[in-house]
Amino acid sequence: MKKRLICLSLIFAMTATQIVPVAAARKDEVQAQKSATQSKLSDAQARVNELQSQKSALMSQISSTQQELVGVMTQVNMLNESIQEKEADIQATQKKLEEAQAERDKQYEDMKKRIQYLYENGGSTSWAQALLESSSIADMLSKMETSQKVYDYDREALQKLKDAVQDVEDLEEQLETEKAELEGSKQEQEGIQQSLESQMSSLKASASDYDTQIASAQAQAQQYQQLIEQQNAELQQIQEEEEAAAKAAAAQASAKKTDTQKTSGTEDKQAAQTAGTQEKTESTKENTQQETASDATESSSKNENTASKENAAIEETQTDTVSQPEAEDTTEEATASQPEKEDTTTQPEMEEEDQSSQVEESTPVQDSSVQETPSQPSVSEEETTEDVSYNSSVGEAIVAYARQFIGNPYVYGGNSLTNGIDCSGFTQQIYAHFGYSLPRTSDQQAYVGTEVSWSEAKAGDLIVYPGHVAILTGDGGIVHASNSAPYPKGGIKYTSNALYTSYITIRRIAQ
């Protein structure tokens, strides 16, 4: 029975020792796989964050482009309204021109009839007869004066009609030119609108692509997360198996120890019985000897007891002496541990102060001098500025320099004052010649310099229209790169009426 128990214990112990190494190896393998998966998950999450940041920047660009597109579309609508007004003015002028031409033709026909009447009734003979038949010199002079008045009247009336027709024709030509300029500005703005719309489509497509990439990266991260959860579950199972194996091994060891103790107890009892029998036999023999020697040893045992008591007293005294320094050391250690407790108590406070300082440092300080958006003036109201400085010599020099290029062609997007340039490029280069830096587009130029009212406008000031920009000449006119029509209807030219259409703002550059 005893051998059988020992064999079973050995079998269980060997089995446990084999399970533990296999579980430990599998645990190491799963932990390595988990670490690799966590690394991939971190990369996937970083990719998601990067894509979201890029998408955020793209959405900001889309918003900015959208605002710019809305501004351009607003200017196109304003130009359409101005063109419609010009067309109405042209129609009214054409009607006036037709009326003036009809009146001129009528007056001309009346004058021809009078001349024909005079010619048919004798011509110069009738004049001579009328003079001869005059009753007096006064009568003769009166007849001559009347004839001259009729002649002068006809000439003056005809000349007025000619002048009226010419004025209406000039007005019609001016309106047609202004309409062409508005249509040129509209065409330019529509080109910008098409470019912005194309840009918006591209940006939206990119945003949609970012959505797809972000969704893919998030799905991949989710897969990694699920894999990590599976690996955690497997590690937990391995841990439970290890704990169960350890408990089984401990139980087996305890059972083995118990069996061993039982076996050794039985053997001890048998040995004790044998020894008891032998002791009884020997004690009988020794009793006789001990009685004989008891008297001799009694005195010596007393002396030994006395010596042992003295030695014990000395040892107790030494033990007390040694234990006192140990107690003092223990007291000192307890005393020294108190500052450590105080440091431990104050450490969270220091960490809180560090955290608060980090929060303050992480909060960005907004610099009012960086990225400050200039306030945009209202385009629907004309503000009166106070004491706006003006450099007359520079302003007049700007106009004189701009006039040098009158007659040169207009080219949308061009940058050559001689071979072709558009309106904003013209103003940019004219002012750059005098050291003033202007943006490239007309809508950006609407915010440079200082705004002035129409009554305060001087030569050299910049006037901004919907989709167009020009330089005021100081006499009510402008110099500008108007449209793509040949000069004088288009190109760089002088226009006498700066208020041919509504303007947005007037900016003073030369100060």
C-alpha positions in Angstrom: 0.0 0.0 0.0 2.8 2.4 0.9 4.7 1.8 -2.4 1.5 2.3 -4.4 0.9 5.7 -2.8 4.4 6.8 -3.5 4.2 5.8 -7.1 0.9 7.7 -7.6 2.5 10.8 -6.0 5.5 10.6 -8.4 3.2 10.3 -11.4 1.1 13.4 -10.4 4.3 15.4 -9.7 5.9 14.5 -13.1 2.6 15.4 -14.9 2.5 18.8 -13.2 6.1 19.6 -14.0 5.5 18.8 -17.7 2.3 21.0 -17.9 3.9 24.1 -16.4 6.8 24.5 -19.0 4.3 24.0 -21.9 1.9 26.7 -20.5 4.8 29.1 -19.9 6.0 28.7 -23.4 2.6 29.3 -24.9 2.1 32.3 -22.6 5.4 33.9 -23.8 4.3 33.3 -27.4 0.8 34.9 -26.9 2.4 37.9 -25.0 4.8 38.5 -27.9 1.9 38.3 -30.4 -0.1 40.7 -28.2 2.8 43.2 -28.1 3.0 43.1 -31.9 -0.7 43.6 -32.2 -0.6 46.5 -29.8 2.1 48.1 -31.9 0.0 47.7 -35.1 -3.0 49.1 -33.2 -0.9 52.2 -32.2 0.2 52.7 -35.8 -3.4 52.4 -37.0 -4.7 54.9 -34.4 -1.8 57.3 -35.4 -2.8 56.9 -39.0 -6.4 57.7 -38.1 -5.3 60.8 -36.2 -3.1 61.9 -39.1 -5.9 61.5 -41.6 -8.4 63.3 -39.4 -5.9 66.2 -39.0 -5.4 66.3 -42.8 -9.1 66.3 -43.4 -9.6 69.1 -40.9 -7.1 71.2 -42.7 -8.8 70.3 -46.0 -12.2 71.3 -44.6 -10.8 74.6 -43.5 -9.5 75.2 -47.0 -12.9 74.2 -48.4 -14.6 76.7 -46.1 -12.2 79.5 -47.2 -12.7 78.6 -50.9 -16.4 78.6 -50.3 -16.3 82.1 -48.8 -14.2 83.3 -51.7 -16.6 81.7 -54.2 -19.6 83.4 -52.5 -17.8 86.8 -52.8 -17.1 86.2 -56.5 -20.7 85.1 -57.2 -21.9 88.3 -55.3 -19.8 90.5 -57.6 -21.1 88.6 -60.7 -24.6 89.4 -59.6 -23.8 93.0 -59.0 -22.2 93.2 -62.5 -25.3 91.6 -64.0 -27.5 94.3 -62.4 -25.1 97.0 -63.6 -25.2 95.6 -67.2 -29.0 95.5 -67.1 -29.0 99.1 -66.0 -26.7 100.0 -68.9 -28.8 98.2 -71.4 -31.8 100.1 -70.2 -29.9 103.4 -70.5 -28.7 102.4 -74.0 -32.3 101.6 -75.0 -33.5 105.0 -73.7 -30.6 106.8 -75.5 -31.4 105.0 -78.7 -34.9 106.3 -78.5 -33.6 109.8 -77.9 -31.3 109.4 -80.8 -34.1 108.3 -83.1 -36.2 111.3 -82.0 -33.3 113.7 -82.6 -32.5 112.3 -85.9 -36.2 112.6 -87.0 -36.3 116.2 -85.8 -33.1 117.0 -87.7 -34.4 115.4 -90.8 -37.7 117.3 -90.5 -35.9 120.6 -90.1 -33.6 119.8 -93.0 -36.6 119.1 -95.2 -38.4 122.4 -94.1 -35.3 124.3 -95.0 -35.0 122.7 -98.4 -38.6 123.6 -99.1 -38.0 127.3 -98.2 -34.9 127.4 -100.4 -36.9 125.7 -103.2 -39.7 128.2 -102.8 -37.3 131.2 -103.0 -35.6 129.7 -106.1 -38.9 128.9 -107.8 -40.2 132.4 -107.2 -37.4 134.2 -108.9 -34.4 133.6 -106.9 -32.0 136.6 -107.0 -34.4 138.5 -109.4 -37.1 138.5 -106.8 -34.7 139.8 -104.3 -33.7 142.7 -106.6 -37.3 143.4 -107.4 -38.2 143.5 -103.7 -35.4 146.0 -103.1 -36.5 148.2 -106.0 -40.1 148.1 -104.9 -39.2 149.3 -101.4 -40.9 152.5 -100.5 -37.9 153.7 -98.6 -34.4 152.7 -97.5 -35.8 151.7 -94.1 -38.3 149.4 -95.8 -35.5 147.9 -98.0 -33.3 147.3 -94.9 -36.2 145.7 -93.1 -36.8 143.3 -95.9 -33.1 142.5 -96.1 -32.9 141.9 -92.3 -36.0 139.7 -92.4 -34.5 137.6 -95.2 -31.2 137.3 -93.2 -33.0 136.3 -90.0 -34.8 133.5 -91.9 -31.5 132.3 -93.3 -29.8 132.5 -89.9 -32.6 130.7 -88.2 -32.5 127.9 -90.6 -28.8 127.5 -90.2 -28.9 127.7 -86.4 -31.8 125.3 -86.1 -30.1 122.8 -88.4 -26.9 123.1 -86.4 -28.6 122.5 -83.1 -30.2 119.5 -84.5 -26.9 118.3 -85.7 -25.4 118.9 -82.3 -28.2 117.1 -80.5 -27.8 114.1 -82.8 -24.1 114.1 -82.2 -24.6 114.3 -78.4 -27.0 111.4 -78.4 -24.6 109.4 -80.6 -21.7 110.2 -78.2 -23.9 109.2 -75.2 -24.8 105.9 -76.9 -21.2 105.2 -77.7 -20.2 105.9 -74.1 -23.0 103.6 -72.8 -21.9 100.9 -75.2 -18.3 101.3 -74.0 -19.3 101.2 -70.3 -21.5 98.1 -71.0 -18.5 96.4 -72.7 -16.3 97.2 -69.6 -19.0 95.7 -67.3 -19.2 92.6 -69.5 -15.4 92.3 -69.5 -15.4 92.5 -65.7 -18.3 90.0 -65.6 -16.4 87.6 -67.9 -13.3 87.9 -65.6 -15.3 87.2 -62.5 -17.1 84.2 -64.2 -13.6 82.8 -65.0 -12.6 83.1 -61.4 -15.9 81.5 -60.4 -15.4 78.6 -62.7 -11.9 78.1 -61.3 -13.1 78.2 -57.7 -15.9 75.8 -58.5 -13.5 73.4 -60.1 -11.2 73.8 -57.0 -14.2 73.1 -54.7 -15.1 69.9 -56.6 -11.5 68.7 -56.3 -11.4 69.6 -52.6 -14.7 67.8 -51.9 -13.5 64.7 -53.8 -10.3 64.8 -51.6 -12.5 65.1 -48.5 -14.5 62.1 -49.6 -11.3 60.1 -50.2 -10.2 61.1 -46.7 -13.5 59.7 -45.3 -12.8 56.4 -47.1 -9.3 56.2 -45.8 -10.3 57.1 -42.2 -13.1 54.5 -42.3 -10.6 51.9 -43.5 -8.0 52.8 -40.9 -10.7 52.7 -38.1 -11.9 49.3 -39.3 -8.3 48.0 -39.2 -7.8 49.4 -35.7 -11.0 47.8 -34.6 -9.7 44.4 -35.9 -6.5 44.9 -34.0 -8.5 45.7 -30.9 -10.6 42.6 -31.2 -7.4 40.5 -31.7 -5.9 42.0 -28.5 -9.1 41.1 -26.6 -8.8 37.5 -27.9 -5.2 37.4 -26.9 -6.0 38.7 -23.4 -8.7 36.0 -23.1 -6.1 33.4 -24.1 -3.6 34.8 -21.6 -6.2 34.7 -18.9 -7.0 31.1 -19.7 -3.3 30.2 -19.5 -3.0 32.0 -16.2 -6.0 30.0 -14.8 -4.4 26.8 -16.1 -1.1 27.6 -14.4 -2.9 28.4 -11.1 -4.9 25.2 -11.3 -1.7 23.2 -12.0 0.1 24.9 -9.1 -2.8 24.1 -6.8 -2.8 20.5 -7.9 0.9 20.3 -7.4 0.6 21.8 -4.0 -2.2 19.4 -3.0 -0.1 16.4 -4.3 2.9 17.6 -2.3 0.8 18.0 0.8 -0.7 14.5 0.4 2.7 13.0 -0.1 4.0 14.7 3.0 1.1 13.4 5.0 1.7 9.8 3.8 5.3 10.1 4.6 4.6 11.4 8.1 2.2 8.5 8.7 4.7 6.0 7.6 7.5 7.4 9.7 5.2 7.6 12.7 4.5 3.8 12.5 8.2 3.1 12.3 8.9 5.4 15.2 6.4 3.6 17.4 7.9 0.2 16.6 11.4 1.5 17.4 10.1 3.0 20.6 8.7 -0.3 21.8 11.9 -2.1 21.1 13.9 0.5 22.8 11.6 0.5 25.9 12.2 -3.2 26.4 15.9 -2.8 26.2 15.8 0.1 28.6 13.9 -1.9 31.2 16.6 -4.6 31.2 19.4 -2.2 31.4 17.7 -0.1 34.1 17.4 -3.2 36.4 21.2 -3.7 36.1 22.0 -0.1 36.7 19.8 0.4 39.8 22.2 -1.6 41.9 25.2 0.4 40.7 23.4 3.8 41.1 22.5 3.1 44.7 26.1 2.4 45.5 27.4 5.5 43.9 24.5 7.9 44.9 26.1 8.9 48.0 29.4 9.8 46.2 27.7 11.9 43.5 25.2 13.8 45.7 27.8 16.3 46.9 29.2 16.9 43.4 25.8 17.5 41.9 25.1 20.2 44.4 28.2 22.0 43.4 27.4 21.7 39.7 23.9 23.2 40.2 25.3 26.2 42.0 27.8 26.8 39.2 25.1 26.5 36.5 22.8 29.0 38.3 25.7 31.6 38.4 26.4 31.0 34.7 22.8 31.5 33.8 22.6 34.8 35.7 25.7 36.1 33.9 24.2 35.1 30.5 21.0 36.9 31.2 22.9 40.1 32.2 24.8 40.0 28.9 21.6 39.5 26.9 20.0 42.5 28.4 23.0 44.7 27.7 23.1 43.6 24.0 19.3 44.1 23.5 19.3 47.8 24.6 21.3 49.1 21.5 19.0 47.1 19.2 16.0 48.9 20.8 17.7 52.3 20.3 18.3 51.5 16.6 14.7 50.5 16.2 13.6 53.9 17.7 16.0 55.8 15.4 14.7 54.0 12.4 11.1 54.8 13.4 12.1 58.5 13.9 13.9 58.5 10.5 10.8 57.1 8.8 8.7 60.1 9.7 10.3 62.6 7.3 9.8 60.0 4.5 6.1 60.0 5.4 6.0 63.7 5.3 7.7 63.7 1.8 5.1 61.2 0.7 2.3 63.4 1.9 3.6 66.5 0.1 4.4 64.7 -3.2 0.8 64.7 -4.5 0.7 68.5 -3.8 3.8 69.0 -5.8 2.4 66.8 -8.6 -0.8 68.9 -8.6 1.3 72.1 -8.9 3.3 70.6 -11.7 0.1 69.5 -13.5 -1.4 73.0 -13.1 1.7 74.6 -14.4 1.7 72.2 -17.4 -1.9 73.2 -18.1 -1.0 76.8 -18.0 2.0 76.2 -20.3 -0.1 74.1 -22.7 -2.6 76.9 -23.1 -1.5 78.9 -26.1 -1.1 82.6 -25.6 -2.9 84.4 -28.4 -0.7 87.0 -30.0 -2.8 89.8 -31.3 0.0 90.7 -33.7 -0.1 87.4 -35.5 -2.9 86.4 -37.9 -4.9 89.4 -37.1 -7.8 89.7 -39.6 -8.3 93.3 -40.7 -11.8 94.6 -40.2 -13.6 94.7 -43.6 -15.3 98.0 -44.3 -19.0 97.9 -45.3 -19.4 98.1 -49.0 -22.9 99.5 -48.8 -22.1 102.6 -46.8 -19.8 105.5 -47.5 -17.8 106.5 -44.4 -16.3 109.9 -44.0 -12.8 109.7 -42.6 -11.1 112.4 -40.6 -7.8 114.0 -41.4 -6.6 111.4 -43.9 -3.2 112.4 -45.0 -2.5 112.8 -48.7 0.7 113.3 -50.7 -0.4 115.3 -53.7 2.9 115.1 -55.5 3.0 111.3 -55.3 -0.7 111.0 -56.2 -0.3 113.2 -59.4 2.9 111.3 -60.3 1.0 108.0 -60.0 -1.6 109.3 -62.5 1.0 110.6 -64.9 2.9 107.3 -64.8 -0.3 105.3 -65.4 -1.3 107.5 -68.4 1.9 106.5 -70.2 0.5 103.1 -70.8 -2.8 104.2 -72.3 -3.5 102.3 -75.6 -1.8 99.1 -74.5 -3.8 95.9 -74.6 -5.8 94.2 -71.9 -5.1 90.5 -71.2 -6.8 88.6 -68.4 -4.2 87.3 -66.0 -1.4 89.2 -67.9 1.4 91.0 -66.1 3.0 93.2 -68.8 2.2 96.9 -68.9 3.1 97.0 -72.5 2.1 93.6 -73.9 -1.0 92.9 -71.9 -2.3 93.1 -68.4 -5.6 93.0 -66.5 -7.1 95.6 -64.1 -5.7 94.4 -60.8 -2.3 93.7 -62.3 -2.2 97.2 -63.8 -2.9 98.9 -60.4 -0.5 96.5 -58.6 2.4 97.4 -61.0 1.6 101.1 -61.1 1.7 101.5 -57.3 4.7 99.1 -57.1 6.7 101.6 -59.2 6.3 104.1 -56.3 7.1 101.5 -53.6 3.6 100.5 -52.6 2.9 96.8 -52.4 -0.6 95.7 -53.3 -2.1 92.2 -53.5 -2.8 90.7 -57.0 -6.6 90.5 -57.0 -9.2 93.3 -57.0 -11.1 91.9 -54.0 -7.9 91.8 -51.9 -6.9 95.3 -53.0 -10.2 96.5 -51.5 -8.6 96.4 -48.0 -5.3 98.1 -48.6 -4.5 101.7 -47.6 -7.2 103.9 -45.9 -10.8 104.3 -47.0 -12.0 107.8 -48.1 -15.3 109.0 -49.3 -16.0 110.2 -52.8 -16.0 113.8 -51.8 -12.5 113.3 -50.3 -11.1 111.4 -53.3 -7.9 112.7 -54.9 -5.7 111.9 -57.9 -3.9 108.7 -57.3 -6.5 107.1 -55.1 -7.7 103.5 -55.8 -11.3 102.9 -56.7 -12.7 99.4 -56.4 -15.8 98.3 -58.3 -17.5 94.8 -58.4 -14.9 92.7 -60.1 -12.8 95.7 -61.3 -10.3 98.3 -60.0 -8.9 101.6 -61.3 -6.9 104.7 -60.5 -8.7 108.0 -60.0 -7.3 110.9 -62.0 -8.6 113.7 -59.9 -10.9 115.2 -62.6 -13.8 112.7 -62.1 -12.2 110.1 -64.4 -10.1 107.0 -64.1 -7.2 105.3 -65.8 -7.6 101.5 -65.9 -7.2 98.3 -67.9 -10.7 98.0 -69.0 -11.5 95.0 -71.2 -10.2 92.9 -74.1 -11.7 95.0 -76.8 -9.2 97.0 -79.0 -8.4 100.5 -77.9 -10.1 102.9 -77.5 -13.1 100.7 -76.6 -10.9 98.5 -74.5 -7.3 98.0 -73.3 -5.6 100.5 -71.0 -7.5 103.8 -71.3 -8.9 106.8 -69.7 -12.6 106.9 -68.8 -14.1 110.4 -68.0 -16.9 109.2 -65.8 -15.6 107.3 -62.7 -19.2 106.8 -61.5 -20.3 104.9 -64.7 -21.3 102.1 -62.2 -21.6 101.7 -58.5 -18.3 101.3 -56.6 -17.4 99.3 -53.5 -14.8 101.5 -51.8 -12.1 104.1 -52.5 -8.7 103.5 -50.9 -5.9 106.1 -50.3 -2.5 104.5 -51.0 -0.3 107.6 -51.3 -0.1 109.1 -47.8 
